Amino acid sequence: MAKTKKNEVDTVEEIDKDILVISEEVIRERTYIIRNQKVMLDFDLA
Protein backbone atom coordinates (compact mmCIF):
# COMPACT_ATOMS: atom_id res chain seq x y z
CA MET A 1 0.00 0.00 0.00
CA ALA A 2 2.82 2.42 0.71
CA LYS A 3 3.95 2.10 -2.90
CA THR A 4 0.48 3.08 -4.14
CA LYS A 5 0.45 6.20 -1.98
CA LYS A 6 3.88 7.19 -3.27
CA ASN A 7 2.67 6.83 -6.86
CA GLU A 8 -0.37 8.96 -6.10
CA VAL A 9 1.85 11.68 -4.63
CA ASP A 10 4.15 11.53 -7.66
CA THR A 11 1.13 11.94 -9.94
CA VAL A 12 -0.09 14.98 -7.99
CA GLU A 13 3.36 16.55 -8.18
CA GLU A 14 3.44 16.03 -11.95
CA ILE A 15 0.01 17.63 -12.34
CA ASP A 16 1.07 20.66 -10.29
CA LYS A 17 3.84 21.34 -12.81
CA ASP A 18 1.34 21.69 -15.65
CA ILE A 19 -1.00 24.33 -14.22
CA LEU A 20 -2.73 26.48 -16.83
CA VAL A 21 -4.35 29.83 -16.15
CA ILE A 22 -7.71 30.17 -17.88
CA SER A 23 -9.43 33.53 -18.16
CA GLU A 24 -12.82 34.10 -16.61
CA GLU A 25 -14.25 34.94 -20.04
CA VAL A 26 -13.32 31.52 -21.43
CA ILE A 27 -14.98 29.81 -18.47
CA ARG A 28 -18.15 31.84 -18.98
CA GLU A 29 -18.23 30.97 -22.69
CA ARG A 30 -18.02 27.27 -21.88
CA THR A 31 -20.60 27.31 -19.11
CA TYR A 32 -24.08 26.31 -20.21
CA ILE A 33 -27.43 26.55 -18.45
CA ILE A 34 -29.42 23.34 -18.65
CA ARG A 35 -32.67 23.05 -16.69
CA ASN A 36 -31.71 26.12 -14.65
CA GLN A 37 -28.35 24.58 -13.65
CA LYS A 38 -24.93 25.91 -14.69
CA VAL A 39 -22.95 23.04 -16.19
CA MET A 40 -19.74 22.47 -18.13
CA LEU A 41 -19.39 19.60 -20.54
CA ASP A 42 -16.53 17.22 -19.91
CA PHE A 43 -15.32 17.93 -23.45
CA ASP A 44 -14.82 21.59 -22.45
CA LEU A 45 -13.01 20.60 -19.26
CA ALA A 46 -10.52 18.26 -20.94
C-alpha positions as CSV (number, residue, x, y, z in Angstrom):
1,M,0.0,0.0,0.0
2,A,2.8,2.4,0.7
3,K,3.9,2.1,-2.9
4,T,0.5,3.1,-4.1
5,K,0.5,6.2,-2.0
6,K,3.9,7.2,-3.3
7,N,2.7,6.8,-6.9
8,E,-0.4,9.0,-6.1
9,V,1.9,11.7,-4.6
10,D,4.2,11.5,-7.7
11,T,1.1,11.9,-9.9
12,V,-0.1,15.0,-8.0
13,E,3.4,16.6,-8.2
14,E,3.4,16.0,-11.9
15,I,0.0,17.6,-12.3
16,D,1.1,20.7,-10.3
17,K,3.8,21.3,-12.8
18,D,1.3,21.7,-15.7
19,I,-1.0,24.3,-14.2
20,L,-2.7,26.5,-16.8
21,V,-4.3,29.8,-16.1
22,I,-7.7,30.2,-17.9
23,S,-9.4,33.5,-18.2
24,E,-12.8,34.1,-16.6
25,E,-14.2,34.9,-20.0
26,V,-13.3,31.5,-21.4
27,I,-15.0,29.8,-18.5
28,R,-18.2,31.8,-19.0
29,E,-18.2,31.0,-22.7
30,R,-18.0,27.3,-21.9
31,T,-20.6,27.3,-19.1
32,Y,-24.1,26.3,-20.2
33,I,-27.4,26.6,-18.5
34,I,-29.4,23.3,-18.7
35,R,-32.7,23.1,-16.7
36,N,-31.7,26.1,-14.6
37,Q,-28.3,24.6,-13.7
38,K,-24.9,25.9,-14.7
39,V,-23.0,23.0,-16.2
40,M,-19.7,22.5,-18.1
41,L,-19.4,19.6,-20.5
42,D,-16.5,17.2,-19.9
43,F,-15.3,17.9,-23.5
44,D,-14.8,21.6,-22.5
45,L,-13.0,20.6,-19.3
46,A,-10.5,18.3,-20.9
